[in-house]
Amino acid sequence: MKKFITFLLGAAVAFTAAAGINALEVFKPNAPLPQGNGEKIKSAVIAPYRITQATAMLRANRDVSVPYNLYVDPGMYSCDVRWDDDENSAWNLRYRLYSEEPEVELIGSIAGTDFSGSSTGYYDITLPAPWGGTNVRGGLNKIIYFRNNYNGTGTSGNITYTIPDGYEDATFTMKITTATTNDGSGNLAVATPQTAAVNHTFSINETFAWVVTASTGQKITITTSDANYSPDIALIEVYTGDATDMKKANEWTYANNLIKKSYTITDLEMATEYEVQVQAIGANGTLSDWTRSDVFTTLEEEPIIEDVHILGEVDDQVWASDAGTKMEYNPATETYTATVHVGADKTFGFTTQIDPNDELGGWNYVNLYRFGPEIDGEGPFDLTEDQLGKQLPLGWGLDNCTDVHVLVAGDYEITVSLERNYVIIGRLSEPEHGYDIGDVNHDGFVTIKDVTSLIDYLLGNDSGVCLICADVSGDGDVSIKDVTSLIDMLLGNSSN
């Protein structure tokens, strides 16, 4: 049985060789893979993956084997490519934007420079197949054109291109560039049996393209409505597919003479499909076929989500000695939020990085990543009633920001936006003063010491006071007026 199978395999290889078929060409580079729908394989990339080319090691009538097992590992703007090859030591790689649209290919062209051999200036010419036409002429000024009702004779002219084998109801593009001569302007129309004629009036040295439908054996026909002769033509091109928007980005980009079986493609666009192929270079410089295209998609950009921590004197059930309160990120608003309870005369700050320090309760600021309300001068930032619920600009680093000094105890909702660089602090509960009005030094008693503390504060010698308690007059401000009100309170002359 084994001998019989071996015989069949040998016969198959011999048959393909005798028929001039290369075993590797069963799956040609860029050709559709043998799936039920005939479509090219596309890999949805989330993690590194590979396409195994088991046929790549067959070498019927090939001097250089094709690399196999192509691996791709895309990032946002790059892609790592690796491959296997047991026999070669140098390779070429190429890549380009991937498109599911039929590939545009130039299949025919004629140029005016091909017909300038007469010494008489202008002369009748016969275009080589698959080109043809009637009353077609060339000239020393390197142009072609055709006569149309020349001198009122009623004879028409045209240029044609016959579609080659293998096409049925296919899309083609005919692109015409007129000459730089004085007669390079005028009317031309293009049509096929399936596409009605469309006219275009050319300026001198202008390029215009028509997209038409045709099948094998049918003709793309160029005519003119101008009397006597058509515009002078410098170049006519025929492409398969729609070539009206041929993008340079769809051309191959090459990396040649690689000596490692890996390469990193860079400068890619994120969330974009590309295709990549590899080719081996044999010892004698002979090149292998290209591998089949491996299609990959670069990754979409993901927001860089920092860890934001509140450090300081806050009460929170999720507080950790080595991490403070970790704020919760909301991707919809790109903000960080936390709800904490803060006592009167307590401070806290923010950071994206923590330096473990057991002597300071398990954490410490890393000054480079420390942030808080922006300051112009010395801190801390006193959180007054009029600043609640407002966007406070953030500063970064030890010299540009400060901690928040909470004057009134309560539950606070804190929102931070690193994207727009602000913090909002709102109080969710009624103020919890904790001390009586007048207890400026918050020692639990209202005495002459509080007058001294208030005067020191107003002179700039002492900031460690309860400002809510110091606002004895109740006008929302702490001033010399509050000293008078506090003295009146102590003398029993105030209703406070």
Summary of the structure (lengths in Angstrom):
residues: 496
radius of gyration: 40.9
end to end distance: 111.0
largest distance: 126.1
contacts: 1462
relative contact order: 0.11
helix: 14%
strand: 37%
